[in-house]
Amino acid sequence: MSNGLTGIVKVWEAKLKKSRVTARRRTNSIFSAMSVAHVDDDEDNGLPHVDKSFPNHDTYSGQWSDNWPHGRGTCSWADGCIYEGDWHRGWMMGHGKFTWPSGASYEGGFKDSYMEGSGVFVGSSNERYNGTWQSDLRHGRGICDYANGDKYEGHWRRGLPDGKGKYSWINGNQYVGHWRRGRMNGNGTMVWANGNRYDGGWEAGLPRGNGTFRWVDGSCYVGVWSKDQSEQSGTYYPSSSHSGSFDWDPQEVYLENLSDCRIHPGEEISDHPSLKILNWPCDGEDMLKNLAGKNLRASSVDGGGLSNAGSEYSFDGSSESVRDLGVGSPGLGRAEDLDMLPKGSGRPHIVIKPTKKQGNTISKGHKNYDLMLNLQLGIRHAVGRPAPSTTLDLKSSAFDPREKVWTRFPPSGSKHTPPHQSCDFRWKDYCPLVFRALRQLFKVDAADYMISLCGNDALRELSSPGKSGSFFYLTNDDRYMIKTMKKSEAKVLIRMLSAYYKHVRAFENTLVTKFYGLHCVKLTGAAQKKVRFVIMGNLFRTEYAIHRRFDLKGSSHGRLTDKPESEIEPTTTLKDLDLNFIFRLQNSWFRDLCRQVDKDCDLLEQERIMDYSLLVGVHFRDMSNAGEPLHTGARTPLGNGSPDLSQLASIKLGDHMPARAELTIRKNSEEAQLVGEPTGEYYNVVLVFGIIDILQDYDISKKLEHAYKSFQYDPTSISAVDPKQYSKRFRDFIFRVFAEDG
């Protein structure tokens, strides 16, 4: 018997003895009021029924096997706690109900004597929590109705709201957004009972960073928020109905508006079921073996049993969903987890590195700092400019290439523009009515759009330009990507804008890039430099960590990154010949994918577009401590940690789709093999994907490129091919990379 295990047993015994001193007198009355029905041996698979009373005044009545409670049974502890439910070799396991002397109760799943899985807790104060549990703590999705009338619905971690959630106060105030360790943290919206609202950043329960405060009359205050008044700055935008002077201090939000928005601490559980280990009168060595086999996580009582390698919520680019603990994590020793270890040595070694935010923040002194200021000033003016309510039924004149608006921005300001510290420039909006309607169609809130693009240090520049020579910028919240464009690309977008608009309006689940604005900055003076840029949705703006990303075209020439595994970062964009998976989707999702890819390719073929690709981001659900994805042979397409039914109903095509990635291996041959042979080894993954780079038409330069490369390589292997041929090859490839999980 090891000293470590002996110490664990002594700690548990000490806790039990301490609680029994004050509650022993209540035991008989509570237990005598409880009735346990004897079950026939036929229904119990032959397990005998016993009634046992122990010297320490604990009692057990139920099924018994090999000196352990096993099957259905009821245990009453001397301190008044009672458990009635399923047992497995001395452990609460399955479904059961646990009640405390205070009147509180829990009914739901148990595993290794922990409250785990789905369950309902009703506190002595009538607080009620209905949701998922892990290691005796609220963890996952759940709804809590507090004793004071408040309500929280959303994600939990280690017993506290953490992740996405909605908190409703009894006074009518409501917050919807992100949480961290029981406080509002990240992006969120607070709506007060009087109709006023704040949308923006939060930190430690208070507004922090870029945000907008809106009044019921439509007026709004947009700026940077901080409890430190010296750090706060912003601009007030009156509504059309507002008249008179503006007199309002943003600090009122901190001092008054949030004073009645306190988060209820909730009822604490006085004695966790995992501590109620019976002092069974069996051989001591057998008991220690049983304890060692279960490897109970005693430290989880105070939240310490869940390591960083375990379930994790985060909104900085890492995983939102609860992820299963990897093999080797502290406190994990279950047989079913050990069964998930990869079998065989032929599997390629895959190492997942920590994810980081891409790009460098553009601050003062950066070569493109003035350009960023110009862009932000222009967008603020374009989006905030008063306009009639936008209808989705646009006239053909709205798509006219000559439909553009020029605005001059002198440093001293003008009647329509504010003074600024950048150089004199002119700003051009292309087809403003169309892009305003597109933003409405894509459900983009104008104030949120401005906050993302125009906040302090809002843009990050990616480290190197793309293959086309264009530069890419990301907003600080990763919602939007800004790409500088050639004049030819801008012409293609304007030319196909009418067909694009009709397409995205007709197909809500389209996979093609979402465009939100097309603009131009023209510097005045000797340079006369023009910079055209388009604002797009960022496909990888996701709460899951993207561990692998692939750019897939269906061609083989030049489509190999050829990097060793040790050099592949989560931000490395891999290509067709790097892909070693087949992504298996649930049947209905796969059929939706096929239909939508066909529709999207029809549009691009009709507009004579080629060289587009499917960008795929892969998040591995099951990770080991070493950062390696663990395979599983399970046939379920959703795998471990699957979304619940409500989540499944809300999943959109290409957006956070659960799937299984089947490992493939290519044959060693001189001819490039686009899709490898399936191996039968699977990974539970979450996918995000969409069709990007849709502004390259098959012009004279691409025709010449095709002719030149056709002399050197197989014409079917190169990217520059006729749009009809490109579309067919692209579809055929995608329908091989994605498959039904049947």
N, C-alpha and C positions, 0 to 999 in steps of 0.2 A: 504494500500500500504506500503510494508516494506521499511525501510531505505536502506537496501542492494540493492534491485532491483532499487530503485530510483537513487542510486548512479551509477549503471551500465548504466542506460539510459542517465544520465547527461554526463558521460564520452564519450559515443558514439556521443551525440549531439555536444559536444565540438570539437571532432575530425572532424566531418563533417563541422561545421561552419568555422573552420580554413582553410580547404582545399577549401571551396567555395569562399573565398575572392579573391584568385588569379586566379580562373578559370571560374567565372560566365559568363564572356563575350563570352566564347566559346560555351556555352550551346546551344543557338538557332541555330548556324550554323551547329553544329554536329547533333542535333536532327532533323533539317529540311531535312538533307540529308538522313535520315534513313526512310525507308518505311516499314510499317507493314501491311501485308495482313489481311483483315478481314476474319474470318473463319465462314462458315455457322453454324448455331446453331445445325443442325443435327450431324455434325462431332464433335461438341464441347460438346456433351451430354447436350445441352440446356443451357450452361453457357453463360451469356450475355457478349458482348464486350463493353469496355468503353475506353474513352480517358480522362485522368485526368491531370490537372496541379495544382501543389501545391504552396502555398505562398512562400516556400523556393526555388522555381524555379526547383524542381525535377518534372519529368513528367513520367506518366505510360500510356501505350496503350496496351490493351489486355483483356483477360478474367478475370472475377471478380466474387467473391462469398462471401457472408456474410461479407462484408466490408473488404475483403482481395484480393489481386491478387491470382488467383487460376486457373491453366490451363496453356495456352500459353500466353506469354506477353513480352513486352519490356519496360525496365525502363532506363531512362536517368537521371543521376545525374547532379547537377549544376556544378560540377568540371570537367565534360567531360567524366566520366566513363559511360559505357553502358552495360546492360545485356539483352540478348534476349534468351528466352528459357522457360523451365518449371518452374511453381510455385506451391507451396502447402501452402495455408493459410498464405500468406505473406512471405514465405521463398523460396529462390532459391532451387529447389528440382527436380532432374532428370537430363536431358541433357540440356546444354545451352552454350552460348558463352558470355564471358566477355571481353570487350576491354577497354584499358586505353588511356588517351589523348596522351601518348607518342607514341602510335602506337602498343604497346604490346598487345597480346591477349591470351586468354585461351579458349579452347573449349573441353568440356568433361562432366564428371559427377559432380553433385552438391548434397550436402546433408546438410540440415539445414543452407543454405547459405554459406557453406564451399566448396571449391574445394575438391572433394573427389571421389575416384574411378579412372577410367582410363581417361586420358586427355592429350591434347597437348598444351604446352605453347610456344609461339613465342615471343621473346623479341624485344625490340626496336632496339637492336644491331644485330638482326637476329639470336640470340641464339635460339636453338630449343630443347625442352624437351618433350619426348613422353613416358609416363609411368603412374604409379599409384601415387595417392595423398591421403593425409590424413590431415585434419584440415588446409587447405590452403598450405601445405608443401609437397615437393616431398618425398614420403615415400613408400617403396616397391621396385619393379623392374622398371627400366626405362633407357632410352638412352638419353644422352644429347650431342648435337653438339654445341660446344661453338663458340662464335663469332670469336675467333682467329684461328679456324681450328682444335683445339683439340677435342677429343671425349671420353666420359665415358659411359660405358655400364655395368650395374650391379645393386646392391642393394643400396638403399638410406634409410636414417633415419633422420627425422626432417630437411629435406632440404639439407643434406650433404651425400656424398658417405660413406656408412657404411655397411660392410658385404663383400661379394665376388663381385669383379668387375674388369673390364679391362679399362685402361686409355691409349689412343693412342695420342701421341703428333704429331703435324703437321710435325715435323722434322724427323719422322720415329721411334722414341723411343716408347717403349710400356711396360706397367706394367700390370701383371695379378696376382691377389692375393687378400688378405684381406685388408680391410679398417676400419678405426675407426675415426669418426668425421671429415671426409674430408681429412684424411692423410693415407698414406700407413702404415699399422700396422698389424703385424701377419706374417704368411708365404706368400711369394710371389716371383714372378720372374720378373726381369727387363731385357728386351732385348734392346740393343742399336742398332741404325741404322747400325753400322759397324759390327754387328753380335756378339759382346761380350755380355755376360749375367751374371747376378747374381741371384742365387737361395738361398733362406734362410729366416732368420728372419728379420723383420722390426719393428721399433718403432718411432712414431712421424715423419714419412716420410723419415727415414734414416735406412740403414742396421744396425741391432743390434742382437747379439747372433750368433748362428751357421749359417754358410753360405758358399757358393762356388761361386767363380768367374771363369768363363770359357772364354778362348779366342777362336777365330775362328779356330785356328790350333789344338785345342783339349787339350791344356795345361789347368791346373786348379789350383786354390789356394783354399785350404780347411782350415777353421779355425773359430775362434771366432772374431766377428766384433764389433767395437765400434768407435764412433767419437773420443773418448779419446784414443790416440795412445798407452798409457801405458796398456790399457785393451785389446788390439788387439794382437792375436797370431794365427799362422797358418803354413801350410806346402804347398810348391809349388810342383806340379806334372807335369813335362814336358811331352809333347806329343812325340810320336816316331819320328816325323819329326823335333822336335826342337833341335837346336844345339847352343852351346855357353853358356855364363854365363847368369844368371837370375838377372835382375836389375829392380825391380818394387816396388813401395811403395803403399800398400793398401789404404792409405789416399787419393790417387788420385781419388778414387771413390767418396769421400765426397767433395773434393776441386774442381774437374774438371768434372768428368763424370755426376754428378747429377746437375751441375749448370744450364743446359738447360732442366731440368725436373721439372719445377714448375707447380703446380696444379692451373688451372684457377679458380678464385673465383666464376665465374658465375654472372648472372644478378639478382639483387634483385628486388622483386616485391614491388612497391612503396606503394600501397594501397590495402590491402587484401579484397576480396569480402565480407568476413564475417563481415567487419566493415561497409559495405554500407547498413545499416539498414534504411529503409525508415521511415520518420516521418509521418506515416499514420494518417489521420485525423479521428481516431476512438476513442471510449471511452478509456480513459487512463487506467482504471482498466483492460479492456479486453486485452489491449496491454501487460500489465505486466504479466497477466496470460499466454499469449502466449509465452512471453520470458521465464517465469519460466518453462513452459512445455517443451520447447526446451533445456533449461539449456545450452545455448551457451558457448563454451569454449573460452572466450575472450582472456585468457592468451596464447593461442596457437599461437598468432601472432608472438611472439618472441621465440617460441619453448617451452614455459613452460607449455603448456596445455597437453602434453603427459607425464604421470607419469611413474615411474618405473614399475608400474603394467601393463602398456600398451604394445604397440608393442615394440619388443626388438630384436636387433641383437647382437650376441655375438659369440666368437669363443674360449671360455674357458670352453666349455662343456654345454653351455646353448643354447637357441633357436636361429636358424638362420632365420626362417620364421617369417613373421609378424603375431603376435598373437592378437586376438580380446581382447579389454579391458574387464576386468571382472566387474561384477556388483558391484557398490560401489566405482569404481575408480573415481577420481576427474574429473568433466566435463562430466560424462556419465549419461544420463537420458532418453534414447530413449526407447520407448515401446517395440521395437523388442528385445532389450537387456534384458529387464525385463522379457520377455517371456521365456528366456533361464533358469530361475531359476528352480532348481529341485522341482518337485511337489510330495507331500506325505512325510511322515516321516519314511517309511519303508526302505529307501535307506541306505546302510551301510555308515558310516562316513569315508571318505577318505581324508587324510591330506598329502599334498605334501611338503616336506622339501627342503630347498636350496641344490643344488648339490655342491659337493666338489671334488677336485682332489683326486684320490685314492693314497695311498702309501706314503712312506717317501723317500725323496731324499737320495741317497747313497753318502755321503760326506766323506772326510778324517776322519779316526777314526772309521768308520763303520766296523763291523766284515767282511763284504763282499766287502770292498773297493778294495782290491787287486784282488779279483776275477773279479770285474767289469773292472778294468784296463786291466787284461789279456784278457777278452772277447772283449773289444774294440780294443786292439792291434791286436788280431787275426782276427777280422772282417775287420779292415782296411786293413790288409795284404791280406786277402782272396779275398775281393771284388776289391781292387785296383791292384791286381797282373795282369800283362799283360796276355792276353789270346786271342786265335783266335776268330773271330766272331762266336757267338753261333748260331747254327741252331736248330730249333725245332724238326727236324727229328734226334733223337738220336739213336746211336747204342745200342744193348743190353748190350754191355760191360760197358756202362756208369752206368748201374743199378747194376752191380756186387757188392755184399757186401764187396769185397776186394778192391773196388775202393775208396781209401782214401789217403789223403796227410798229412804227418806229417811235422811240422815245429818247430824248437827250437827257443826260445826267451830268450837268455841270457841278463841280465841287461846291460851289456856293449855293446850290439848290435852285429850284424853280417853282413855278406855280403848282406843278404836279409831282415834283420829286423833292426829297429831303436833301439837305447839305450832307456831304460825306468827305472822307479823307483820302479817297482814291483819286485817280486821274479822270479827266474829262472823257466820257465815252457815250456811245449811242447803243441803244438796246432794241433788238428786233424780236417780236413774237410772230411765229408762223402759225397761221390758221388757229387763232386763239379760241374761237368758239368750239372748234372740233376737240381740241385738247381739254378744254373745260368740261365738255360733255363726256370725254373719255374718263376723266378723273371721277366724274359723278357715276359713270357706269361701273368703274372699278371700286366704287364706295370709298373714295379717298376724301377725308375731311379737309377742307381748305386750311383751317388753322393748324391742324396736325402737320399738313404738308409744309406749311411755312416754317413751323418749329423745327422740323427735321432738316430742312435745307438751309435755313437762315439763322440758326442759333449760333452762339459763340463756339469757335473751333468746330464748326459743323462738318467740315469736309476732311477726309483723309485721302491722300494721293497714293495710289498703288505704286509699288517700287519701280516698275518698268512699264513702258508703253506696250500695247498689244502688237500683234504681228502686222496689223495695218498701219501702225504708227500712231494710233489714237491713244490718248491718255484717259485713264479711268479714275474717277473719284467716288468715294463712298461717304454717305452721310454718317454722322457720329452714332446714330442708332441703327445703322445697317439697313434701313428700310429702302433707300433709293441709291441707284448707281447713276453717275453722270459720265457720259462718254463724249469726248470731243470728236467731231466728224469732218470728213472731207465734204466738199461741196457736192460731189457726185452722190454720196450717201444721203445727204439731205434731200437732194432731188428725187432719189428713189423713194424715200419715205413719203414725201409730199405726193408723188405720182400715185402710190398705192394706198394713200390714206383713206380714200373713200371705200375701197374694197376691204381694207383692214378694219375700218369702223363697222361696216356691215357684218363682217365675220365675227368680231369679238362680241357684238351685240346679239348675234344669233346663237353663238356657242359659248355658254357661260364657263365651260370647263376647257376652253382652248388652252393649248400649251405654248402658244407663241408669246414672245416677249410683250410685256405690258409697257406701252409708251405713255408718258404723262405730260410731256412738253417738248417743244422744239424751239430753240432760241439762238440768237447770235449776239455777240458782243463785238462792237467795232470801236477800236481805239481811235481817237482823233489825233491830230498833229501829224508829224512827219511819217510815223510808222504806218498808219492806216491799216493796222493789222485786224483781221477778222477771225474770230474764233466761234465756230458753230458747235453746238452741243445738244444732245438729247438726254432727257431724264427718263430713266427706266426703273421698273421694279427690280430689286435685288433678289434673285432666286434663292440665295442662301441666307436670307434673313429668316433664320429659324432658331427655335429654342433647343434644338438638338445639336450636339457637336457633330460637325461634318468630318468624318475620319478619312474618307476617300472621295475624290471628285474626278469624274471622267467626262471628257469632251468627245462625243461619238458622232462620226459622220457616215460610216459604212464603207470607207475607203481604206486601203492598206499602205499606199506609198507615203512614206514620211510620217506614219501614224504610230510611232513608237517613241516613248520618252527615254527608254533605255537608261533608267536610273537604278542603282542598287537599292535594296529595301531600306538600308540604313540612311539613305539620303532623301527618302520620300517623306515630305511633310504633309500635314492635313491640307495645306494650301496649294500643294503641287497639283497641277492639272494634268492628269494622265489621259492617254489616247486609246484608240481602238485596239491596238495590239498589246496594250498593257492590261486590258480588261480580262480578268480570269474568273468571271462569275456569270451565271444566268440568273436573272431576277424573276422569281416565281411569285405571281400575284394571285390573290383570291379570284375565282372565276369571273365574277361580275365586274371586278375592277379591270381585269385583263381585257374583257370584251369592250368596256368603255374606252380603254387605252387604244385598242385597235381602231375603233370608230373615230376617235378624236384625231389620231395621227393621220388617218386617211383624209379627214376633212381639212386639217391644217396643211398637209402636203398639197392638196388640191388647190388651196389658195396660193401657196408659194409657187407652184407650177404655173398657175394661171398668170401670175405677176412676173413670170420669168426670173424667179429668184433661185439661186443655187449657193452652195458652199455653207449652208446652215448646218447646225449640229444640235444634238440632244445633250444638254448638260445635266449630269446626274450626280447628286450628292448622296453619299452612303453613311449612315450612322449605324454602327454595330451595337446592338443592345447588350450582348453578353460579353463582358470583358474580364480578363484575369488581372491579378495584381501587377503582372509584368506588362500589361498593356496589350495583350494579345486577345483577339476575338476567339471565343470558344464555340466550337461547332456543336450541333445537336442533330440527331437523327430523327427528331420528332416530326410527325407528318402534318401537324397543324401549321397552316400558313402564317399564323400570327405569332407563334412561338411564346416564350416566357415573357411575362410583364405585358401581356396584350392589353390594348385599350378595351374599355367596357363598351356596352352596346351604344350608349349615348355618344361616346367618342367616335365609334365606327360610323355612326350615321352622319357625323359632321365632317368626315374626311373627304377632301376634294381631290380630284385627279391630279397627281403630281405633287401634292402637298401633304407631307408627313404620312406617307402610305406605308403601313406594315407590310413586310414581304419576307421571303426566305431567299437568301443568296446561295445558290449552289455552286460550289467550287468547280472550276474547269481546268483542264491541263491540255496544252497544245502539243501536237505531235512534232517530233524533230524531223523537219523536212525542209527542203529548199524553198518550197512555195509557202507564202504567208497564209496562215490559217486564221481567219477573222474571229471565229468562235471556237473555243476549245471543246474538248470532250468532257461531258459531265462526269463527276466522280461519285456522286451520292452523298457528299459531305455538305452540310448546310450551316448557314449562319442566320440568326434572327436579326433583321435589319429594319431600319426606317429609311424610306427613300424620299428625296425631293428631286424633281426634274422638270425641264421645260426646254422648248426650242428657242435657240438664240442665234444671233448673227444673221438676221433675215433681211439685210439691206444690201446684199451683193447681187446685182443682176448680171445676166450672162451677156456682158458687153463685149466690144471688140478685143479688149485686153485679155479677157478670159478665154475667148475663142482662140486667140493666138497662143496663149499658155497651153490650152488643150492640144493644139496642133503640134507644138514644140515637144511637149512631154510624151505625146503618143509615139514619137519616133524612138524614145529611149525606154519607155516602160509600157506595161500592159495598160491600154486605154481605160479599162474598167477599174483600175486600181487607183487612178489619180482623182483628185478632188474636183478639178475644173472640167466638168462635163455638162452637156446640155441639160436644162432644168427638168425635162421629162425623164431622162435617164437617171439624173441625180435623185429625183423623187422616188423612182422605183427602187433604186439601190438602197436608199435610206430606209424606206419602209421595210424592205426585205430583211435588212440588218436588224432593225429595231424589233421586228417580230420574231427574231431568233434570240436576241439578247433578253427579251421579256417573254415569259411563258406562263401558262396556267399552272397553278399548284393543285393538281388533282390527284 
